[in-house]
Structures are given as C-alpha cells and as structure tokens.
Amino acid sequence: MAEKAFKKDHIVTSVVAVIVDDEGQVLLTKRNVNPFKGEWVMPGGKIDLGEPIIAALQREVMEEVGLQVEVEDLIDVFEHVTPGEDNYHFIILYYLCHPIYCDIDHNRAEVEEARWVPRGELAGYTMPEGTRFILGKVFPELCSCET
C-alpha cells in the first residue's frame, strides 16, 4: 500500500474561536481561501512556533475579523486530515470566546464575508463537518451525532 504524501512533514496545530455575543449569536466567516474555501467557519488559524496558544487565538481573530475577544474555555480538540490533493493534517483547538465589541472589520484577503448568525439559523449554513460538530457542543440542538 502506498504511503499518503502530505504537504507538510508535521501536523499543523491551529486554534479557532467560537465567538458568541450577548444575544447568543455566533460569528461565522465565509472563507475565500483554502482550506474550506466557500464554506462558513469560525475565525482562527495556525499557531506560530513559540507563540502561546491564547495569544495565537487572539491574533488570528484580530487578523481575520478585527475583534478583540475574551477567551473563556476550551470546547474541544478536533483532528482533520484534508482530503484530496491538499493533504494537510490538522489538530484544531476550539475555544469559546466573547467579543469585547461587535463591530466586524474582516480581512478581505482571507474572508469573503463575516456575519453574526442567530443560533436558530446555524443549521442552514454550509460548513465543514468539524465546524458543525463543534457548534453542536455549544448548541446541542445542532448536533446529530454521538459525542
């Protein structure tokens, strides 16, 4: 059996912020770059070597949507192996966060659109399996799987 080739020779560790405002809305971003181009996800990205996890999370949120956040709790850790020719292996740390303010200024180089989505409308958005799984941990009505 042939060994699967990956673009990196190591696992990529990333952080993602599940940002919930005082009204229970979640900040979703529609990606315009891979991975997950065209899908709705939460802001996040890679942890730089030597960078503290929470600092990486706050940096990524600021870079993608221009928000400062308070980090509350680790929701879960999710493993994702990108299918197809991208071939990345990710370990993603998902944190529950609350915005210091709610005025979004998204980075158009990475994010096509960013919006606050009421929890009752989340099921209607096209999102990766991992995103839906994590949102189901925060909002159990979205989870259709065993946890």
Residue frames relative to the residue before (quaternion, step in Angstrom):
aa qw qx qy qz dx dy dz
M 1.0000 0.0000 0.0000 0.0000 0.00 0.00 0.00
A 0.4287 -0.7111 0.4993 0.2475 3.57 -0.86 0.98
E 0.4459 -0.6827 0.5150 0.2641 3.55 -1.07 0.83
K 0.4750 -0.6752 0.4895 0.2808 3.58 -0.95 0.90
A 0.2970 -0.7541 0.5612 0.1679 3.58 -0.87 0.96
F 0.1719 -0.7793 0.5973 0.0803 3.55 -0.98 0.91
K 0.5645 -0.6165 0.4335 0.3365 3.59 -1.17 0.60
K 0.7432 0.2604 -0.1672 0.5932 3.59 1.18 -0.55
D 0.4103 -0.7079 0.5120 0.2615 3.57 -1.15 0.54
H 0.7205 0.3203 -0.2368 0.5677 3.56 1.27 0.44
I 0.5749 -0.5526 0.4651 0.3846 3.55 -1.31 0.24
V 0.3288 -0.7264 0.5723 0.1914 3.57 -1.01 0.86
T 0.1772 -0.7845 0.5884 0.0831 3.58 -0.71 1.10
S 0.0322 -0.8163 0.5743 -0.0520 3.54 -0.76 1.13
V 0.2631 -0.7259 0.6115 0.1731 3.51 -1.38 0.31
V 0.0751 -0.7773 0.6235 0.0367 3.56 -1.14 0.68
A 0.2816 -0.7615 0.5679 0.1355 3.54 -1.02 0.93
V 0.1702 -0.7255 0.6596 0.0983 3.55 -0.82 1.07
I 0.0740 -0.8396 0.5378 -0.0193 3.54 0.01 1.37
V 0.0303 -0.7974 0.6011 -0.0431 3.56 -0.59 1.22
D 0.3039 -0.7698 0.5341 0.1727 3.57 -0.75 1.06
D 0.7404 -0.4305 0.2899 0.4270 3.58 -1.32 0.03
E 0.6765 0.4684 -0.2848 0.4917 3.59 1.23 -0.40
G 0.5592 -0.6303 0.3770 0.3845 3.61 1.27 0.08
Q 0.4644 0.6562 -0.4589 0.3783 3.58 1.23 0.37
V 0.2932 -0.7458 0.5768 0.1585 3.55 -1.17 0.70
L 0.3868 -0.7002 0.5469 0.2471 3.57 -1.02 0.78
L 0.0313 -0.7818 0.6226 -0.0124 3.56 -0.72 1.15
T 0.1596 -0.7669 0.6148 0.0923 3.53 -1.17 0.67
K 0.2976 -0.7274 0.5891 0.1877 3.56 -1.02 0.83
R 0.3594 -0.7770 0.4853 0.1779 3.55 -0.47 1.27
N 0.1220 -0.7747 0.6100 0.1136 3.57 -1.12 0.65
V 0.6706 0.3628 -0.3065 0.5698 3.57 1.30 0.51
N 0.5407 -0.5942 0.4795 0.3532 3.55 -1.26 0.37
P 0.5743 -0.1728 -0.7989 -0.0454 1.59 -2.14 1.15
F 0.7946 0.3452 -0.2606 0.4262 3.55 -1.35 0.32
K 0.1820 0.8024 -0.5437 0.1658 3.60 1.10 0.64
G 0.8174 0.2315 -0.2017 0.4873 3.56 -0.93 1.00
E 0.6574 0.4795 -0.3146 0.4888 3.59 1.26 -0.06
W 0.4796 -0.6571 0.5102 0.2791 3.53 -1.30 0.48
V 0.0529 0.7803 -0.6156 0.0964 3.55 -0.84 1.09
M 0.4938 -0.5953 0.5129 0.3725 3.54 -1.31 -0.12
P 0.6148 -0.5746 0.3799 0.3841 3.63 -1.13 0.51
G 0.3280 0.7293 -0.5584 0.2208 3.53 -1.09 0.74
G 0.0190 0.8033 -0.5952 0.0102 3.53 -1.31 -0.05
K 0.7656 -0.3982 0.2781 0.4218 3.49 -1.39 -0.16
I 0.3929 -0.6600 0.5880 0.2535 3.52 -1.25 0.63
D 0.3624 -0.7276 0.5409 0.2160 3.58 -0.80 1.00
L 0.6158 -0.5532 0.4138 0.3788 3.55 -1.14 0.66
G 0.8195 0.2091 -0.1823 0.5014 3.59 -0.79 1.04
E 0.5824 0.5905 -0.3695 0.4190 3.60 1.27 -0.16
P 0.4597 -0.6641 0.5046 0.3050 3.62 -0.86 0.87
I 0.6243 -0.5938 0.3666 0.3510 3.57 -1.03 0.84
I 0.6995 0.4649 -0.2849 0.4619 3.62 0.76 -1.00
A 0.6220 0.5277 -0.3383 0.4691 3.60 1.04 -0.73
A 0.6345 0.5230 -0.3238 0.4679 3.60 1.02 -0.79
L 0.6425 0.5265 -0.3141 0.4597 3.57 0.98 -0.88
Q 0.6900 0.4710 -0.2814 0.4720 3.59 0.83 -0.97
R 0.6268 0.5285 -0.3335 0.4654 3.62 1.04 -0.74
E 0.6796 0.4963 -0.2961 0.4518 3.58 0.84 -0.96
V 0.6386 0.5109 -0.3293 0.4719 3.60 0.97 -0.79
M 0.6552 0.5007 -0.3131 0.4712 3.60 0.92 -0.85
E 0.6737 0.5065 -0.2989 0.4476 3.61 0.91 -0.91
E 0.7505 0.4259 -0.2262 0.4519 3.60 0.91 -0.88
V 0.8454 0.1179 -0.0232 0.5204 3.60 0.87 -0.88
G 0.4825 -0.7204 0.4089 0.2846 3.61 1.24 0.15
L 0.5397 0.6191 -0.4030 0.4038 3.58 1.13 0.60
Q 0.2886 -0.6691 0.6436 0.2341 3.50 -1.34 0.45
V 0.0907 -0.8126 0.5755 0.0171 3.55 -0.97 0.87
E 0.3426 -0.6518 0.6275 0.2530 3.49 -1.38 0.43
V 0.2844 -0.7606 0.5616 0.1585 3.57 -0.79 1.03
E 0.2443 -0.8013 0.5354 0.1072 3.56 -0.72 1.12
D 0.8145 -0.1750 0.1893 0.5198 3.60 0.27 -1.27
L 0.5005 -0.5737 0.5448 0.3515 3.52 -1.33 0.37
I 0.2946 -0.7575 0.5571 0.1705 3.59 -0.76 1.03
D 0.7488 -0.2718 0.2363 0.5565 3.55 0.79 -1.04
V 0.3506 -0.6657 0.6093 0.2505 3.50 -1.43 0.12
F 0.0814 -0.8109 0.5795 -0.0027 3.58 -0.82 1.01
E 0.2380 -0.7574 0.5927 0.1360 3.56 -0.97 0.87
H 0.0080 0.7986 -0.6005 0.0399 3.57 -0.93 0.93
V 0.1040 -0.7434 0.6583 0.0569 3.54 -0.89 1.01
T 0.3866 -0.7541 0.4893 0.2062 3.56 -0.52 1.25
P 0.3638 -0.7422 0.5152 0.2267 3.61 -0.76 0.97
G 0.7417 0.4251 -0.2953 0.4266 3.55 -1.31 0.20
E 0.7833 -0.3685 0.2435 0.4375 3.52 -1.23 -0.45
D 0.4904 0.6521 -0.4484 0.3648 3.63 1.20 -0.12
N 0.0193 0.8792 -0.4760 0.0025 3.58 1.02 -0.88
Y 0.3282 0.6851 -0.5711 0.3113 3.54 0.48 1.27
H 0.2171 -0.7370 0.6233 0.1459 3.55 -1.21 0.54
F 0.0713 -0.8260 0.5586 -0.0249 3.56 -0.45 1.27
I 0.1086 -0.6799 0.7141 0.1265 3.50 -1.36 0.53
I 0.0786 -0.8293 0.5531 -0.0155 3.57 -0.55 1.20
L 0.2141 -0.7590 0.6079 0.0922 3.56 -0.88 1.08
Y 0.1510 -0.8024 0.5752 0.0494 3.58 -0.61 1.16
Y 0.0799 -0.8057 0.5869 -0.0012 3.56 -0.80 1.10
L 0.3944 -0.6668 0.5794 0.2532 3.54 -1.13 0.75
C 0.0020 0.8057 -0.5898 0.0550 3.57 -0.81 1.06
H 0.2226 -0.7320 0.6251 0.1546 3.51 -1.33 0.38
P 0.4466 -0.7078 0.4741 0.2733 3.60 -0.90 0.88
I 0.4600 -0.6366 0.5415 0.3000 3.56 -1.15 0.67
Y 0.7481 -0.0252 0.0306 0.6624 3.56 1.22 -0.72
C 0.4257 -0.7601 0.4517 0.1923 3.60 -1.17 0.48
D 0.4709 0.6708 -0.4507 0.3538 3.62 1.24 0.19
I 0.2325 -0.8044 0.5391 0.0908 3.56 -0.41 1.30
D 0.0119 0.7438 -0.6682 0.0083 3.56 -1.10 0.82
H 0.0754 -0.8721 0.4827 0.0290 3.57 0.33 1.27
N 0.5107 -0.6305 0.5125 0.2810 3.50 -1.29 0.68
R 0.3047 -0.8074 0.4803 0.1571 3.58 -0.25 1.26
A 0.5500 0.6007 -0.4003 0.4200 3.61 1.22 -0.22
E 0.7808 0.2909 -0.1482 0.5328 3.60 1.13 -0.62
V 0.7861 0.2906 -0.1055 0.5352 3.56 1.07 -0.81
E 0.3595 -0.7426 0.5299 0.1962 3.56 -0.67 1.15
E 0.7895 -0.0713 0.1103 0.5995 3.54 0.98 -0.94
A 0.0760 -0.7643 0.6374 0.0615 3.56 -1.18 0.58
R 0.1047 0.8060 -0.5756 0.0896 3.57 -0.94 0.86
W 0.4561 -0.6247 0.5592 0.2984 3.51 -1.33 0.51
V 0.1121 -0.8154 0.5679 0.0083 3.57 -0.66 1.15
P 0.4175 -0.6889 0.5280 0.2690 3.60 -0.80 0.98
R 0.6085 -0.6044 0.3702 0.3569 3.59 -0.96 0.83
G 0.6479 0.5404 -0.3172 0.4330 3.59 1.04 -0.67
E 0.6977 0.4484 -0.2658 0.4915 3.60 1.24 -0.32
L 0.4453 0.7366 -0.4336 0.2666 3.62 1.23 -0.23
A 0.6303 0.5716 -0.3377 0.4024 3.60 0.98 -0.82
G 0.6705 0.5275 -0.2934 0.4314 3.60 1.15 -0.51
Y 0.6058 0.5727 -0.3470 0.4297 3.59 1.25 -0.04
T 0.4251 -0.6711 0.5475 0.2629 3.56 -1.10 0.79
M 0.1658 0.7923 -0.5628 0.1676 3.56 -0.56 1.19
P 0.6088 -0.5548 0.4108 0.3909 3.58 -1.19 0.46
E 0.6804 -0.5034 0.3615 0.3911 3.55 -1.25 0.54
G 0.6746 0.5112 -0.2980 0.4414 3.59 0.89 -0.92
T 0.6266 0.5338 -0.3299 0.4621 3.58 1.05 -0.78
R 0.6765 0.4852 -0.2921 0.4707 3.58 0.88 -0.96
F 0.6253 0.5462 -0.3301 0.4491 3.59 1.03 -0.82
I 0.6865 0.4741 -0.2812 0.4743 3.59 0.88 -0.97
L 0.6462 0.5025 -0.3315 0.4691 3.61 0.92 -0.80
G 0.6142 0.5510 -0.3354 0.4546 3.59 1.14 -0.60
K 0.6171 0.5233 -0.3461 0.4750 3.60 1.18 -0.47
V 0.6814 0.4524 -0.2749 0.5054 3.59 1.13 -0.66
F 0.7732 0.1485 -0.0458 0.6148 3.56 1.05 -0.89
P 0.2909 -0.8276 0.4512 0.1640 3.61 0.15 1.28
E 0.5853 0.5925 -0.3856 0.3971 3.62 1.09 -0.49
L 0.6381 0.5283 -0.3242 0.4568 3.63 1.22 -0.33
C 0.6412 0.5639 -0.3192 0.4111 3.56 1.15 -0.55
S 0.0733 -0.7948 0.6023 0.0136 3.54 -0.75 1.13
C 0.6362 0.5259 -0.3086 0.4727 3.55 1.29 0.30
E 0.5734 -0.5483 0.4702 0.3866 3.53 -1.33 0.21
T 0.1653 -0.7871 0.5848 0.1052 3.61 -1.00 0.76
